[in-house]
Amino acid sequence: QVQLVESGGGLVQPGGSLRLSCAASGFTFTNYVMQWYRQAPGKEREWVGLVSSASSIPKYAASVQGRFTISRDNAKNTVYLQMNSLKLEDTAMYYCNAYVNGEISWGQGTQVTVSS
C-alpha cells in the first residue's frame, strides 16, 4: 500500500525559507518520479515540480523556478521541497504524489502560510 506523508509546513514571513519532506513507503521509491503540488484556498491544485527517478533531475513550474529546489534521498525514501524567498502567494497546502502501478497516490498535505 502506497503511503506518502508530508511534513515541515508552518508559518513563515515573506522572504523566508521552509523545507518540506515527503516520506514514502509501500513501493520501490527509487523507480518512480515524485511530484509536488499545492492548492491555495479557492484555487485549483497547481503543479509545483518533480524529481525524476533514476537521475534525480528536477523540473519546476515557472512560478517557483529559481526559488524552490526539489531533491530526493533514495536511501531514506524521502523527497524534499526546499522553498526560499517565499512570497505571500506561496501560501497553500502542499502535497506530494507518486504514480505507482497505474494509480496516483497523494499524501495528506502540509500547510504553508506566508504572512507578515
Sine and cosine of phi, psi and omega as CSV:
sin_phi,cos_phi,sin_psi,cos_psi,sin_omega,cos_omega
0.00,0.00,0.84,-0.54,0.01,-1.00
-0.94,0.35,0.73,-0.68,0.08,-1.00
-0.69,-0.72,0.74,-0.67,0.03,-1.00
-0.80,-0.60,0.78,-0.63,-0.04,-1.00
-0.78,-0.62,0.92,-0.39,0.03,-1.00
-1.00,0.03,0.47,-0.88,0.07,-1.00
-0.40,-0.92,0.21,-0.98,0.10,-0.99
0.97,-0.26,-0.07,1.00,0.01,-1.00
-0.94,0.34,0.15,-0.99,0.02,-1.00
0.22,-0.98,-0.23,-0.97,0.01,-1.00
-0.98,-0.18,0.77,-0.64,-0.03,-1.00
-0.61,-0.79,0.50,-0.87,0.04,-1.00
-0.98,0.19,0.41,-0.91,0.10,-1.00
-0.81,0.58,0.67,-0.75,-0.05,-1.00
1.00,0.01,-0.16,0.99,-0.03,-1.00
-0.99,0.12,-0.09,-1.00,-0.06,-1.00
-0.73,-0.68,0.46,-0.89,0.13,-0.99
-0.56,-0.83,0.46,-0.89,0.14,-0.99
-0.84,-0.54,0.86,-0.51,0.06,-1.00
-1.00,-0.09,0.50,-0.87,0.07,-1.00
-0.82,-0.57,0.48,-0.88,0.10,-1.00
-0.70,-0.72,0.94,-0.33,0.01,-1.00
-1.00,-0.01,0.79,-0.61,-0.08,-1.00
-0.93,-0.38,0.51,-0.86,0.07,-1.00
-0.42,-0.91,0.30,-0.95,0.07,-1.00
1.00,-0.03,0.05,1.00,0.05,-1.00
-0.41,-0.91,0.20,-0.98,-0.01,-1.00
-0.99,0.17,1.00,-0.05,-0.16,-0.99
-0.79,0.61,-0.67,0.74,-0.11,-0.99
-0.90,0.44,-0.32,0.95,-0.09,-1.00
-1.00,0.03,-0.08,1.00,-0.19,-0.98
-0.81,-0.59,0.61,-0.79,0.16,-0.99
-0.92,0.40,0.65,-0.76,0.07,-1.00
-0.90,-0.44,0.66,-0.75,-0.06,-1.00
-0.81,-0.59,0.42,-0.91,0.15,-0.99
-0.89,-0.46,0.67,-0.74,0.10,-0.99
-0.77,-0.63,0.23,-0.97,0.11,-0.99
-0.57,-0.82,0.40,-0.92,0.02,-1.00
-0.61,-0.79,0.89,-0.46,0.05,-1.00
-1.00,0.02,0.40,-0.92,0.00,-1.00
-0.82,0.57,0.78,-0.63,0.05,-1.00
0.98,0.22,0.10,1.00,-0.01,-1.00
-0.85,-0.53,0.28,-0.96,0.05,-1.00
-0.97,0.24,0.37,-0.93,0.06,-1.00
-0.91,0.42,0.70,-0.72,-0.11,-0.99
-0.88,-0.47,0.72,-0.70,0.08,-1.00
-0.95,0.32,0.74,-0.67,0.00,-1.00
-0.98,-0.20,-0.70,0.71,-0.01,-1.00
0.17,-0.99,0.02,-1.00,-0.02,-1.00
-0.54,-0.84,0.27,-0.96,0.16,-0.99
-0.76,-0.65,0.73,-0.68,-0.05,-1.00
-0.95,0.33,0.16,-0.99,-0.09,-1.00
-0.99,0.17,-0.94,0.33,-0.16,-0.99
-0.94,0.34,-0.75,0.67,-0.14,-0.99
-1.00,-0.10,-0.09,1.00,0.03,-1.00
0.84,0.55,0.56,0.83,0.04,-1.00
-0.99,0.15,0.79,-0.62,0.00,-1.00
-1.00,-0.06,0.40,-0.92,0.17,-0.99
-0.68,-0.73,0.49,-0.87,-0.13,-0.99
-0.71,-0.70,0.45,-0.89,0.20,-0.98
-0.94,0.34,0.47,-0.88,-0.03,-1.00
-0.86,0.50,-0.53,0.85,-0.07,-1.00
-0.93,0.36,-0.31,0.95,-0.03,-1.00
-0.86,-0.50,-0.13,0.99,-0.02,-1.00
-0.80,0.60,0.76,-0.66,0.03,-1.00
1.00,0.03,-0.22,0.98,0.01,-1.00
-0.90,-0.44,-0.53,0.85,-0.05,-1.00
-0.95,-0.32,0.54,-0.84,0.06,-1.00
-0.73,-0.68,0.79,-0.62,0.05,-1.00
-0.96,-0.27,0.71,-0.70,0.04,-1.00
-0.60,-0.80,0.20,-0.98,0.02,-1.00
-0.64,-0.77,0.51,-0.86,0.09,-1.00
-0.87,-0.50,0.98,-0.18,-0.08,-1.00
-0.93,0.38,-0.42,0.91,0.04,-1.00
-0.94,0.34,-0.46,0.89,-0.02,-1.00
-0.97,-0.26,0.02,1.00,-0.04,-1.00
0.79,0.61,0.72,0.70,-0.10,-1.00
-0.70,-0.71,0.64,-0.77,0.11,-0.99
-0.89,-0.45,0.58,-0.81,-0.09,-1.00
-0.86,-0.51,0.46,-0.89,0.14,-0.99
-0.76,-0.65,0.97,-0.24,0.06,-1.00
-1.00,0.03,0.86,-0.52,-0.06,-1.00
-0.90,-0.44,0.89,-0.46,0.02,-1.00
-0.89,-0.45,0.28,-0.96,0.03,-1.00
0.76,0.64,0.75,0.66,-0.08,-1.00
-0.91,0.42,0.59,-0.81,-0.01,-1.00
-0.89,-0.45,0.29,-0.96,0.03,-1.00
-0.83,0.56,-0.60,0.80,-0.07,-1.00
-0.97,0.25,-0.04,1.00,0.11,-0.99
-0.99,0.12,-0.12,0.99,0.04,-1.00
-0.87,0.49,0.84,-0.55,-0.06,-1.00
-0.05,-1.00,0.18,-0.98,0.23,-0.97
-1.00,0.04,0.76,-0.65,-0.04,-1.00
-0.95,-0.30,0.71,-0.70,-0.06,-1.00
-0.78,-0.62,0.56,-0.83,0.23,-0.97
-0.96,-0.27,0.40,-0.92,0.10,-1.00
-0.56,-0.83,0.28,-0.96,0.06,-1.00
-0.59,-0.81,0.62,-0.78,0.04,-1.00
-0.97,-0.24,0.98,-0.19,-0.13,-0.99
-0.86,-0.51,0.83,-0.56,0.06,-1.00
0.79,0.61,0.70,0.71,0.08,-1.00
0.98,0.20,0.18,0.98,-0.03,-1.00
-0.72,-0.70,0.70,-0.72,0.04,-1.00
-1.00,0.02,0.78,-0.62,0.06,-1.00
-0.92,-0.40,0.62,-0.79,-0.01,-1.00
-0.85,-0.53,0.50,-0.87,0.19,-0.98
-0.99,0.12,-0.05,-1.00,-0.04,-1.00
-0.99,0.11,-0.24,0.97,0.03,-1.00
1.00,-0.06,0.37,-0.93,0.10,-0.99
-0.68,-0.73,0.71,-0.71,-0.13,-0.99
-1.00,0.09,0.75,-0.66,0.12,-0.99
-0.88,-0.47,0.83,-0.56,0.03,-1.00
-0.84,-0.54,0.86,-0.51,0.04,-1.00
-0.96,-0.28,0.90,-0.43,-0.09,-1.00
-0.42,-0.91,0.56,-0.83,0.07,-1.00
-1.00,-0.05,0.00,0.00,0.00,0.00
